[in-house]
Amino acid sequence: MEATELASVIEPTTKHDANVIRLPQVARQRTLAIIKEVKVNVDQRIMHLFDGLAANVADALFEEMWELDEQQALEHHFNVMRALKMQSPEYRAEFSRLLSELWLIFLNRRGEPVLVQPRGIAETVINSFRSRTESHYKVIINDIRARLSGLLRREIDDYPLCPEMLYFCFWQAISKLELRYDERVMLIPLFHRFVMDRYGQVLAIANQTLIEHSVSAEPFVAKVKKV
């Protein structure tokens, strides 16, 4: 996500566009710089965690297949490892692209959804992991939400670093892999184990970046117009 792309979603395009944030020039430039730094730092940390996933997937995958018979386990293990070896750059690039799109939509408060709701067992597994992650990191998730709210001067709900967004990005990204549905589902627990189980590192670096720029944890509260 380049600075020009960020500018295009925060800077008003017309005088009548109520959905675009109107910030003074200096404040707008500061906001762009801070959001860009948060994203760069977060992207670097997430890619580091993906490296850990890649380094451990071979052994960890067998642990996820303990209920399967030996022949099935070997077949799935071969298919997954082949796909990750041959197509890892593709799915990681897709993950990064989706996350960048989420930032643009978040800042602009409009745009077509880029994530597709998982279905079947994938939805069940993701929802279980998402719920546990949200509960464990609730305080810092809310802290970052408050800081972003104050920085952007608007009330916000979800933002691109919320657990659901990252799980959905991963699920959609691994659709790039030449794997069957059930084989892709096997990768969800590994994503949780090697990336989302270290999700606190991602939140910490985002929060620390905002703190270093003196972004307050006081959320924006819209003023009620007097009648």
C-alpha positions, 0 to 999 in steps of 0.5 A: 500500500503506497502513500499515494494510495493511502492519500486517495482514500483519506483525502476528500475527492469531492465537496459532497462526499460525506464518507471520506474523512476530512482532515486538515492538510497537516493532520492528514499527512501525519495520519498517512505517515503513521498508518503507513508505518503501522502497516509496514511494521505489522507486515514485516512481523506477519511475514516473519511468523509465516517463515516460522510456519514454513519451517515447522509445517512438515512435522506439525502437519503429521500431528494434525493427521493422527486420526487418519490411516497411514496411507491417507496421512502420507498422501495428504502430507505429500500434497500439502508439502508439494503445494507449499514448496511450489506455490508458497510465494503465491499464497503469501503474496495473496495474503499480503494483497488482501490485507492491503485491500482491507486497509484501503477499505477500512480507511475509505469506509467503502468499497467492495468486500474482498474476503469471502465467508468460509463455509463448511468445516472451515467456517467452524474451525476458523470461528473456534480459533477466532473466538479464542484469539479475540478473548485472549487478546481482548484488551490490546485489540480494544486499545488499538481500536481506540487509538485508531479511532482517535487518529482517524477521528471517527468511531470504528468497529473492526479494523484490518488487524482483528483476528477474523480478518487475518483468519479469513485472509489466510483461508482465501489466500491458500485457495491459490494452492492446488489442494483439495478442500479438506487439505486446505482445512488442515492448514488452518490449525497450523496457521493458528499455531505458528502465526495467530498463537503469536498474534500478540507480537503483531498487536504489540508492534502496531500498538507500540508504533501508535504510542511512539507517535503519541496517538492517544488511547482515547477513542473519538466520540462524535459530538451530538448536534444540539437541536 
